[in-house]
Amino acid sequence: MEPVLPEKTDTAKNNDEKSMAMLCHLSALAGFIIPFGSILGPLIIWLVKKEDMPIVDRHGRESLNFQLTMLIAYIVCFILIFVAVGVLLLPIVALFSFIMVIVASIKAYEGKEFSYPLTIKFL
């Protein structure tokens, strides 16, 4: 006879959802180490969990939209390096991205909705 596992309580399910939503945002920090990791991290988590967890669906979509917007900003900064403006803008964009990911992660873990500023809505 197989042991019967207790069902997860609503609190445990909610904590799992909040943790996965937070991970959607934090996985974007992989982009500072792995090329395109800032897009692949949130994309993988969002694709795997979006059907089961509506909170992850919302936060994952928001994270992906922000990371795609930041990718465009990085490309523009790289192009502007040739006229010296990008040298100043690139660290500012990177710092802005890092701070916004941390803020969004904290909000997601608190169970609050968060909308990144200056984000193009792709999804």
MODELLER restraints for C-alpha pairs under 7 A, 6 or more apart:
rsr = mdl.restraints
at = mdl.atoms
rsr.add(forms.Gaussian(group=physical.xy_distance, feature=features.Distance(at['CA:17:A'], at['CA:53:A']), mean=6.21, stdev=0.5))
rsr.add(forms.Gaussian(group=physical.xy_distance, feature=features.Distance(at['CA:17:A'], at['CA:55:A']), mean=6.45, stdev=0.5))
rsr.add(forms.Gaussian(group=physical.xy_distance, feature=features.Distance(at['CA:17:A'], at['CA:56:A']), mean=6.53, stdev=0.5))
rsr.add(forms.Gaussian(group=physical.xy_distance, feature=features.Distance(at['CA:18:A'], at['CA:108:A']), mean=6.03, stdev=0.5))
rsr.add(forms.Gaussian(group=physical.xy_distance, feature=features.Distance(at['CA:18:A'], at['CA:109:A']), mean=4.91, stdev=0.5))
rsr.add(forms.Gaussian(group=physical.xy_distance, feature=features.Distance(at['CA:18:A'], at['CA:111:A']), mean=6.01, stdev=0.5))
rsr.add(forms.Gaussian(group=physical.xy_distance, feature=features.Distance(at['CA:19:A'], at['CA:109:A']), mean=5.99, stdev=0.5))
rsr.add(forms.Gaussian(group=physical.xy_distance, feature=features.Distance(at['CA:20:A'], at['CA:56:A']), mean=6.37, stdev=0.5))
rsr.add(forms.Gaussian(group=physical.xy_distance, feature=features.Distance(at['CA:21:A'], at['CA:55:A']), mean=6.50, stdev=0.5))
rsr.add(forms.Gaussian(group=physical.xy_distance, feature=features.Distance(at['CA:21:A'], at['CA:56:A']), mean=4.66, stdev=0.5))
rsr.add(forms.Gaussian(group=physical.xy_distance, feature=features.Distance(at['CA:21:A'], at['CA:59:A']), mean=5.75, stdev=0.5))
rsr.add(forms.Gaussian(group=physical.xy_distance, feature=features.Distance(at['CA:21:A'], at['CA:60:A']), mean=6.83, stdev=0.5))
rsr.add(forms.Gaussian(group=physical.xy_distance, feature=features.Distance(at['CA:21:A'], at['CA:108:A']), mean=5.77, stdev=0.5))
rsr.add(forms.Gaussian(group=physical.xy_distance, feature=features.Distance(at['CA:22:A'], at['CA:105:A']), mean=4.58, stdev=0.5))
rsr.add(forms.Gaussian(group=physical.xy_distance, feature=features.Distance(at['CA:22:A'], at['CA:108:A']), mean=5.11, stdev=0.5))
rsr.add(forms.Gaussian(group=physical.xy_distance, feature=features.Distance(at['CA:22:A'], at['CA:109:A']), mean=5.45, stdev=0.5))
rsr.add(forms.Gaussian(group=physical.xy_distance, feature=features.Distance(at['CA:24:A'], at['CA:42:A']), mean=4.67, stdev=0.5))
rsr.add(forms.Gaussian(group=physical.xy_distance, feature=features.Distance(at['CA:24:A'], at['CA:45:A']), mean=6.09, stdev=0.5))
rsr.add(forms.Gaussian(group=physical.xy_distance, feature=features.Distance(at['CA:24:A'], at['CA:46:A']), mean=6.90, stdev=0.5))
rsr.add(forms.Gaussian(group=physical.xy_distance, feature=features.Distance(at['CA:24:A'], at['CA:59:A']), mean=6.84, stdev=0.5))
rsr.add(forms.Gaussian(group=physical.xy_distance, feature=features.Distance(at['CA:24:A'], at['CA:60:A']), mean=5.47, stdev=0.5))
rsr.add(forms.Gaussian(group=physical.xy_distance, feature=features.Distance(at['CA:24:A'], at['CA:63:A']), mean=6.75, stdev=0.5))
rsr.add(forms.Gaussian(group=physical.xy_distance, feature=features.Distance(at['CA:25:A'], at['CA:42:A']), mean=6.56, stdev=0.5))
rsr.add(forms.Gaussian(group=physical.xy_distance, feature=features.Distance(at['CA:25:A'], at['CA:63:A']), mean=5.76, stdev=0.5))
rsr.add(forms.Gaussian(group=physical.xy_distance, feature=features.Distance(at['CA:25:A'], at['CA:101:A']), mean=5.79, stdev=0.5))
rsr.add(forms.Gaussian(group=physical.xy_distance, feature=features.Distance(at['CA:25:A'], at['CA:104:A']), mean=6.54, stdev=0.5))
rsr.add(forms.Gaussian(group=physical.xy_distance, feature=features.Distance(at['CA:25:A'], at['CA:105:A']), mean=5.44, stdev=0.5))
rsr.add(forms.Gaussian(group=physical.xy_distance, feature=features.Distance(at['CA:26:A'], at['CA:101:A']), mean=6.47, stdev=0.5))
rsr.add(forms.Gaussian(group=physical.xy_distance, feature=features.Distance(at['CA:26:A'], at['CA:105:A']), mean=6.22, stdev=0.5))
rsr.add(forms.Gaussian(group=physical.xy_distance, feature=features.Distance(at['CA:27:A'], at['CA:38:A']), mean=6.76, stdev=0.5))
rsr.add(forms.Gaussian(group=physical.xy_distance, feature=features.Distance(at['CA:27:A'], at['CA:41:A']), mean=4.85, stdev=0.5))
rsr.add(forms.Gaussian(group=physical.xy_distance, feature=features.Distance(at['CA:27:A'], at['CA:42:A']), mean=5.79, stdev=0.5))
rsr.add(forms.Gaussian(group=physical.xy_distance, feature=features.Distance(at['CA:28:A'], at['CA:37:A']), mean=6.41, stdev=0.5))
rsr.add(forms.Gaussian(group=physical.xy_distance, feature=features.Distance(at['CA:28:A'], at['CA:38:A']), mean=3.79, stdev=0.5))
rsr.add(forms.Gaussian(group=physical.xy_distance, feature=features.Distance(at['CA:28:A'], at['CA:39:A']), mean=6.36, stdev=0.5))
rsr.add(forms.Gaussian(group=physical.xy_distance, feature=features.Distance(at['CA:28:A'], at['CA:41:A']), mean=5.67, stdev=0.5))
rsr.add(forms.Gaussian(group=physical.xy_distance, feature=features.Distance(at['CA:28:A'], at['CA:42:A']), mean=6.04, stdev=0.5))
rsr.add(forms.Gaussian(group=physical.xy_distance, feature=features.Distance(at['CA:29:A'], at['CA:38:A']), mean=5.86, stdev=0.5))
rsr.add(forms.Gaussian(group=physical.xy_distance, feature=features.Distance(at['CA:30:A'], at['CA:37:A']), mean=4.85, stdev=0.5))
rsr.add(forms.Gaussian(group=physical.xy_distance, feature=features.Distance(at['CA:30:A'], at['CA:38:A']), mean=5.48, stdev=0.5))
rsr.add(forms.Gaussian(group=physical.xy_distance, feature=features.Distance(at['CA:30:A'], at['CA:41:A']), mean=6.93, stdev=0.5))
rsr.add(forms.Gaussian(group=physical.xy_distance, feature=features.Distance(at['CA:31:A'], at['CA:37:A']), mean=4.02, stdev=0.5))
rsr.add(forms.Gaussian(group=physical.xy_distance, feature=features.Distance(at['CA:31:A'], at['CA:38:A']), mean=3.93, stdev=0.5))
rsr.add(forms.Gaussian(group=physical.xy_distance, feature=features.Distance(at['CA:38:A'], at['CA:67:A']), mean=6.32, stdev=0.5))
rsr.add(forms.Gaussian(group=physical.xy_distance, feature=features.Distance(at['CA:39:A'], at['CA:64:A']), mean=6.34, stdev=0.5))
rsr.add(forms.Gaussian(group=physical.xy_distance, feature=features.Distance(at['CA:39:A'], at['CA:67:A']), mean=5.98, stdev=0.5))
rsr.add(forms.Gaussian(group=physical.xy_distance, feature=features.Distance(at['CA:39:A'], at['CA:68:A']), mean=7.00, stdev=0.5))
rsr.add(forms.Gaussian(group=physical.xy_distance, feature=features.Distance(at['CA:42:A'], at['CA:60:A']), mean=6.03, stdev=0.5))
rsr.add(forms.Gaussian(group=physical.xy_distance, feature=features.Distance(at['CA:42:A'], at['CA:63:A']), mean=6.62, stdev=0.5))
rsr.add(forms.Gaussian(group=physical.xy_distance, feature=features.Distance(at['CA:42:A'], at['CA:64:A']), mean=6.27, stdev=0.5))
rsr.add(forms.Gaussian(group=physical.xy_distance, feature=features.Distance(at['CA:43:A'], at['CA:64:A']), mean=6.68, stdev=0.5))
rsr.add(forms.Gaussian(group=physical.xy_distance, feature=features.Distance(at['CA:46:A'], at['CA:56:A']), mean=6.47, stdev=0.5))
rsr.add(forms.Gaussian(group=physical.xy_distance, feature=features.Distance(at['CA:46:A'], at['CA:57:A']), mean=6.13, stdev=0.5))
rsr.add(forms.Gaussian(group=physical.xy_distance, feature=features.Distance(at['CA:46:A'], at['CA:60:A']), mean=5.03, stdev=0.5))
rsr.add(forms.Gaussian(group=physical.xy_distance, feature=features.Distance(at['CA:49:A'], at['CA:56:A']), mean=6.49, stdev=0.5))
rsr.add(forms.Gaussian(group=physical.xy_distance, feature=features.Distance(at['CA:50:A'], at['CA:56:A']), mean=5.68, stdev=0.5))
rsr.add(forms.Gaussian(group=physical.xy_distance, feature=features.Distance(at['CA:50:A'], at['CA:57:A']), mean=4.33, stdev=0.5))
rsr.add(forms.Gaussian(group=physical.xy_distance, feature=features.Distance(at['CA:61:A'], at['CA:123:A']), mean=6.30, stdev=0.5))
rsr.add(forms.Gaussian(group=physical.xy_distance, feature=features.Distance(at['CA:62:A'], at['CA:115:A']), mean=6.78, stdev=0.5))
rsr.add(forms.Gaussian(group=physical.xy_distance, feature=features.Distance(at['CA:65:A'], at['CA:119:A']), mean=6.52, stdev=0.5))
rsr.add(forms.Gaussian(group=physical.xy_distance, feature=features.Distance(at['CA:65:A'], at['CA:120:A']), mean=6.29, stdev=0.5))
rsr.add(forms.Gaussian(group=physical.xy_distance, feature=features.Distance(at['CA:65:A'], at['CA:121:A']), mean=5.66, stdev=0.5))
rsr.add(forms.Gaussian(group=physical.xy_distance, feature=features.Distance(at['CA:65:A'], at['CA:122:A']), mean=5.72, stdev=0.5))
rsr.add(forms.Gaussian(group=physical.xy_distance, feature=features.Distance(at['CA:65:A'], at['CA:123:A']), mean=6.54, stdev=0.5))
rsr.add(forms.Gaussian(group=physical.xy_distance, feature=features.Distance(at['CA:66:A'], at['CA:116:A']), mean=6.53, stdev=0.5))
rsr.add(forms.Gaussian(group=physical.xy_distance, feature=features.Distance(at['CA:66:A'], at['CA:119:A']), mean=5.34, stdev=0.5))
rsr.add(forms.Gaussian(group=physical.xy_distance, feature=features.Distance(at['CA:69:A'], at['CA:119:A']), mean=5.94, stdev=0.5))
rsr.add(forms.Gaussian(group=physical.xy_distance, feature=features.Distance(at['CA:69:A'], at['CA:120:A']), mean=5.94, stdev=0.5))
rsr.add(forms.Gaussian(group=physical.xy_distance, feature=features.Distance(at['CA:74:A'], at['CA:90:A']), mean=6.71, stdev=0.5))
rsr.add(forms.Gaussian(group=physical.xy_distance, feature=features.Distance(at['CA:77:A'], at['CA:86:A']), mean=4.45, stdev=0.5))
rsr.add(forms.Gaussian(group=physical.xy_distance, feature=features.Distance(at['CA:77:A'], at['CA:89:A']), mean=6.17, stdev=0.5))
rsr.add(forms.Gaussian(group=physical.xy_distance, feature=features.Distance(at['CA:77:A'], at['CA:90:A']), mean=5.53, stdev=0.5))
rsr.add(forms.Gaussian(group=physical.xy_distance, feature=features.Distance(at['CA:78:A'], at['CA:86:A']), mean=6.03, stdev=0.5))
rsr.add(forms.Gaussian(group=physical.xy_distance, feature=features.Distance(at['CA:80:A'], at['CA:86:A']), mean=4.33, stdev=0.5))
rsr.add(forms.Gaussian(group=physical.xy_distance, feature=features.Distance(at['CA:81:A'], at['CA:87:A']), mean=5.33, stdev=0.5))
rsr.add(forms.Gaussian(group=physical.xy_distance, feature=features.Distance(at['CA:104:A'], at['CA:114:A']), mean=6.09, stdev=0.5))
rsr.add(forms.Gaussian(group=physical.xy_distance, feature=features.Distance(at['CA:107:A'], at['CA:113:A']), mean=6.77, stdev=0.5))
rsr.add(forms.Gaussian(group=physical.xy_distance, feature=features.Distance(at['CA:107:A'], at['CA:114:A']), mean=6.40, stdev=0.5))
